[in-house]
């Protein structure tokens, strides 16, 4: 059975608060639909590389995070995020800066990171 999904603005707020508690810089780059927007999280490793995470459901319907692109040079991740934004103008993009590559949205109610590689490669 598919778990219910939080409203986008609630999930974003929770992830931003968690990033702040962990001492990470995080900011909303694109604000999407308040209730139903897809969340994309760009984790900038501050070494010229980044990863773009998106929400996905596993085989049991549980919502979690999966790398959509990367790790790759930041310019490629920005291009991937822009493509996603053009496909889904309701999507949110949050950028996080962390040398360790942590995604502070992993433990929000949106769910943990899913196993598996990036959905898209370059």
ABEGO torsion letter per residue (X at the ends): XBBBBBBAAAAAAAAAAAAAAAGBBBBBABBBBAAABBBBBBBBAGAGBBBBBBBBBBAAGBBBBBBABOBBBAAAAAAAAAAAAAABAABBBBBBBBAAGBBAAAABAAEBBBBEBBABBX
